[in-house]
Amino acid sequence: MKTSRRISIILGLTMLFSSIITPVYGLETNKNNENVAFESTNAREKTEINVTRISGNDRYDTSVEIAKVIASTYNESDNKVSVFASGESFSDSLSAGCLASEYNAPLLLVKKNEIPGSVREFYSKYLKYDTFLVGGKNTISEVVEQQIKKDLLTEIASFERLSDKNRFDTAIKVFQQILTKRRIIAVGDVSNLYNPDQFSDALTATPFLYQRSKNGNVEILLPNFPERIISVDTVFGGIDSVPTPKLGKEKLRLAGEDRYKTAVEVAKAYKTMLNMDIDTVVITSGEDYPDALCAGPLASNKKAAILLTNSKKLNVDTKEYIKSNPNIKNIIIVGGENSVSKDVEKELLNIRQ
């Protein structure tokens, strides 16, 4: 009887102690089937961040993997469009990213004289709809154009190559197609500018301008050709990168001391200018363009900002922006480990600790 009474007392104290600590801690079974303490759900929600990576064996495979993510968001009634551009040159491909964002379409990369097998397999299976190829024949050959047409001939609604004599005029062609989609006859000569010799500022501008265009604006993103620019709304990049326009005045410049800080300034503008509390950012290389090219349409699809990093170590400005923004719950890395290393991925996973 004494033993039984002692057990009852011990059990009673144990239950009392458990009731005191339950609001703060619970029990979770780990992979070794051991009960371990963890913080309450509310505490965990403040620190958790979801990090995923989208990549393939090369830039072409990566474009396919991103295309799969975008295609997974489609409804049966959606007007599905595919956009092709060069994976070997970024100038026309940046304009193609604006077009793909407008149509919520995947941007598929091809070589000048060849369609990579993974790209061809994907579009032949999934994308038998209106199709645009952005870039001239010096960038994407007639051979590639005819192959795409042949593959899609029986079911495709339309095919159009958008190109002109230089990257500026090709960007104008893309803009005209966006106007056609929106059934707008003409707009004034207002442009958003970037340095045509760098990919990074245009890349971060693409999803931002896509979101801003939802407010009724018609946005055109152009490489800076000073003699052709009449009026400027927003300049992406610093003075050294994009000098003050000779004709007219710029309304706004989003710029930092380098491409990484410029990307952060653009990300901040989602809140200050668009009144958007973004919960997702896309991280890609600020050093090289191949894997980064298709990040624009993905970020537009996810209502995300694009941030840049070095390949080996997470850029300090990018890191500080994410740490200081508790709304950010999702980080999507675009590119393989040569573009964004495993060490950077680990830093992102532990960024709130």
C-alpha positions in Angstrom: 0.0 0.0 0.0 2.8 2.4 0.8 4.5 1.7 -2.5 1.2 2.2 -4.3 0.7 5.5 -2.5 4.2 6.7 -3.4 3.6 5.9 -7.1 0.3 7.9 -7.0 2.1 10.9 -5.5 4.9 10.8 -8.1 2.4 10.5 -10.9 0.4 13.4 -9.6 3.5 15.7 -9.3 4.6 14.6 -12.8 1.2 15.6 -14.3 1.3 18.9 -12.4 4.8 19.7 -13.7 3.8 18.7 -17.3 0.8 21.0 -17.2 3.0 23.9 -16.2 5.5 23.5 -19.0 3.1 22.4 -21.8 2.3 26.0 -23.1 6.1 26.5 -23.8 7.3 23.1 -24.8 5.9 20.0 -26.4 7.2 16.6 -27.3 8.3 15.6 -30.8 9.5 12.2 -32.0 12.7 12.4 -34.0 14.0 9.9 -36.5 15.5 7.8 -33.7 12.1 7.5 -32.1 13.3 9.5 -29.1 11.1 12.2 -27.5 12.8 15.6 -27.8 11.7 19.0 -26.6 10.9 21.7 -29.2 9.7 25.3 -29.0 6.0 26.1 -29.3 4.4 26.6 -32.7 4.3 30.3 -32.3 8.0 30.5 -31.6 8.9 28.3 -34.5 6.8 30.3 -37.0 9.0 33.3 -36.3 12.2 31.5 -37.3 11.2 28.9 -39.9 12.1 29.5 -43.5 11.5 27.2 -46.5 14.5 27.0 -48.9 14.2 25.1 -52.2 16.4 24.9 -55.2 15.4 24.7 -58.9 18.2 23.5 -61.1 19.1 21.1 -63.9 22.3 19.7 -65.4 22.9 23.0 -67.3 21.1 26.2 -68.1 18.8 24.5 -70.6 17.7 21.9 -68.1 17.2 24.6 -65.5 14.9 26.5 -67.9 12.9 23.2 -68.2 12.7 22.7 -64.4 11.5 26.3 -63.9 9.0 25.8 -66.8 7.6 22.8 -64.9 7.0 24.9 -61.8 5.2 27.6 -63.8 3.1 25.1 -65.7 2.0 23.4 -62.5 0.1 26.6 -61.6 -2.0 26.6 -64.7 -5.7 26.0 -64.8 -7.4 24.2 -67.7 -8.9 27.4 -68.9 -5.6 29.4 -68.9 -4.3 30.7 -72.3 -1.0 28.9 -72.2 1.9 30.5 -74.1 5.5 29.5 -74.5 8.5 31.8 -75.0 11.9 30.7 -76.5 15.1 32.7 -76.2 18.9 32.2 -76.5 20.8 30.5 -73.7 24.0 31.8 -75.1 23.3 35.5 -75.0 21.4 37.5 -72.4 20.4 40.7 -74.3 17.3 39.5 -76.1 16.6 36.9 -73.4 16.0 39.6 -70.9 13.3 41.1 -73.1 11.9 37.6 -73.5 11.7 37.4 -69.7 9.4 40.4 -69.7 7.2 38.8 -72.3 7.1 35.5 -70.5 6.1 37.3 -67.3 3.3 39.1 -69.1 1.8 35.8 -70.3 2.7 33.8 -67.1 4.7 31.6 -69.5 7.8 29.6 -69.2 11.0 30.9 -70.8 12.8 28.0 -72.5 16.4 28.4 -73.6 17.8 27.1 -76.8 21.2 27.1 -78.6 21.8 29.0 -81.8 21.7 25.8 -84.0 20.2 23.3 -81.7 17.3 22.6 -79.3 18.6 20.7 -76.3 16.8 17.3 -75.8 15.2 18.2 -72.4 13.8 21.4 -73.8 12.4 19.7 -76.9 10.9 16.9 -74.8 9.2 19.3 -72.5 7.6 21.6 -75.0 6.5 18.8 -77.3 4.7 17.2 -74.4 3.3 20.2 -72.5 3.4 23.4 -74.6 1.4 23.1 -77.8 0.1 26.6 -77.7 0.8 30.1 -78.9 4.6 30.4 -79.2 7.1 33.3 -79.4 10.7 33.2 -80.3 12.6 36.3 -79.2 15.9 37.2 -81.0 17.3 37.5 -84.5 18.7 34.7 -86.7 22.2 35.5 -85.7 21.2 34.5 -82.2 18.7 31.7 -82.9 19.0 30.2 -86.4 16.3 29.4 -89.0 17.0 25.7 -88.3 15.9 26.0 -84.7 12.8 28.0 -85.7 11.7 25.5 -88.3 12.3 22.6 -85.8 10.0 24.2 -83.3 7.3 24.9 -85.9 7.6 21.3 -87.1 7.3 19.8 -83.6 4.2 21.9 -82.8 2.6 22.2 -86.2 -0.5 20.1 -85.7 -1.7 21.8 -82.5 0.0 25.2 -82.2 -2.3 28.2 -82.5 0.4 30.6 -83.7 4.1 31.2 -83.9 5.9 34.5 -84.1 9.6 35.5 -84.0 10.1 38.9 -82.3 13.3 40.5 -83.5 14.8 43.6 -85.1 18.2 45.0 -86.0 19.5 45.4 -82.5 18.6 44.6 -78.8 16.8 48.0 -78.4 14.5 47.5 -81.3 13.9 43.9 -80.3 12.8 45.1 -76.9 10.4 47.5 -78.7 9.0 44.5 -80.6 8.4 42.7 -77.3 6.7 45.7 -75.9 4.4 46.0 -78.9 3.4 42.4 -78.4 2.5 43.2 -74.8 0.4 46.1 -76.0 -1.4 43.8 -78.5 -2.1 41.3 -75.7 -3.7 44.1 -73.6 -5.5 45.5 -76.7 -3.8 48.9 -76.3 -3.2 50.8 -79.5 -0.5 53.1 -78.3 1.1 54.8 -75.3 3.5 57.6 -74.7 7.3 57.3 -75.0 8.0 56.4 -71.4 10.7 53.9 -70.7 12.4 52.0 -67.8 16.1 51.7 -68.4 18.9 49.3 -67.6 22.5 48.9 -68.7 22.5 46.7 -71.9 25.9 45.3 -71.1 24.9 43.8 -67.7 22.2 41.2 -67.0 21.6 41.7 -63.3 19.7 45.0 -63.1 17.3 44.0 -65.9 16.8 40.7 -64.2 15.7 42.2 -60.9 13.6 44.8 -62.7 11.5 42.3 -64.6 9.2 40.9 -61.8 9.0 44.3 -60.2 7.7 46.0 -63.3 5.4 43.1 -63.9 3.8 43.7 -60.5 3.7 47.5 -61.0 2.0 47.0 -64.4 -1.0 45.4 -62.6 -1.9 48.8 -61.3 -2.8 49.9 -64.8 0.6 51.1 -66.0 2.0 49.8 -69.2 5.7 49.1 -68.5 8.5 48.8 -71.0 12.0 47.8 -70.0 14.6 48.9 -72.4 18.4 48.7 -72.7 19.8 52.2 -72.5 20.3 53.7 -76.0 20.7 57.4 -75.1 20.0 58.8 -78.5 16.7 56.9 -78.7 15.3 57.6 -75.2 12.7 60.4 -74.9 11.3 60.1 -71.4 12.3 57.9 -68.5 10.2 56.7 -65.6 12.6 54.4 -63.6 16.3 53.7 -64.1 17.6 50.4 -62.7 21.3 50.8 -61.7 23.7 53.5 -60.6 25.0 56.5 -62.5 28.1 54.7 -63.6 26.0 51.9 -65.0 23.2 54.0 -66.6 24.1 57.7 -67.0 21.4 60.4 -66.6 19.4 60.5 -69.8 20.4 63.2 -72.2 16.8 63.8 -73.3 14.2 64.4 -70.6 14.5 63.5 -66.9 14.2 60.3 -64.9 11.4 60.1 -62.3 13.0 57.5 -60.2 16.3 55.6 -59.9 16.5 52.3 -58.0 20.2 51.8 -57.4 22.8 50.7 -54.9 26.6 50.8 -54.8 26.7 47.5 -56.7 24.3 45.0 -58.4 23.6 43.2 -55.1 22.6 46.4 -53.3 20.6 47.5 -56.4 18.6 44.2 -56.2 17.9 44.9 -52.5 16.7 48.4 -53.3 14.3 47.0 -55.9 13.1 44.4 -53.4 12.4 47.2 -50.8 10.4 49.1 -53.5 7.8 46.3 -53.5 6.7 47.6 -50.1 7.4 51.3 -50.4 6.0 51.7 -54.0 3.7 48.8 -54.6 2.5 48.3 -51.0 3.3 44.6 -51.3 4.5 42.5 -48.4 6.3 39.8 -50.3 6.8 36.4 -48.6 9.0 34.9 -51.3 12.4 35.8 -52.8 14.2 34.2 -55.6 18.0 33.9 -55.1 20.3 33.6 -58.1 23.9 34.3 -59.2 25.0 37.9 -59.5 28.2 36.8 -61.2 27.0 35.0 -64.3 23.7 34.9 -66.3 23.1 31.4 -67.7 21.1 29.9 -64.8 19.7 33.3 -63.8 18.0 34.1 -67.2 14.8 32.3 -66.4 14.4 33.6 -62.9 12.4 36.6 -64.0 9.2 34.8 -65.1 9.5 32.5 -62.1 9.6 35.5 -59.7 6.7 37.1 -61.5 4.7 33.9 -61.1 5.5 33.7 -57.4 4.9 37.4 -56.7 8.6 37.4 -55.5 11.6 39.7 -55.7 14.9 38.6 -57.1 18.0 38.9 -55.0 21.6 38.2 -56.0 24.4 36.4 -54.3 28.0 35.4 -54.9 28.5 31.8 -55.7 30.5 30.7 -52.7 29.2 32.9 -49.9 25.8 34.6 -49.4 26.1 38.3 -50.2 26.0 40.4 -47.0 23.4 42.9 -48.2 21.1 40.1 -49.5 21.5 38.3 -46.1 20.7 41.4 -44.1 17.6 42.2 -46.2 16.2 38.7 -45.6 17.1 38.7 -41.9 15.3 42.0 -41.4 12.1 41.0 -43.2 10.1 38.5 -41.1 7.4 38.3 -43.8 9.8 36.3 -46.0 9.0 32.6 -45.5 10.1 31.1 -48.8 13.5 31.3 -50.6 13.8 29.7 -54.1 17.4 29.2 -55.3 17.7 29.2 -59.1 20.7 27.4 -60.5 23.1 24.6 -59.7 25.8 24.5 -57.0 28.3 26.1 -59.4 26.1 29.1 -59.5 24.8 29.1 -55.9 26.9 26.8 -53.7 25.7 24.4 -51.1 27.4 26.7 -48.5 25.1 29.6 -49.6 22.1 27.2 -49.3 23.2 26.3 -45.7 23.5 30.0 -44.8 20.0 30.6 -46.1 18.6 27.7 -44.1 20.2 29.1 -40.9 19.5 32.8 -41.6 17.0 33.2 -38.8 19.0 31.4 -36.1 
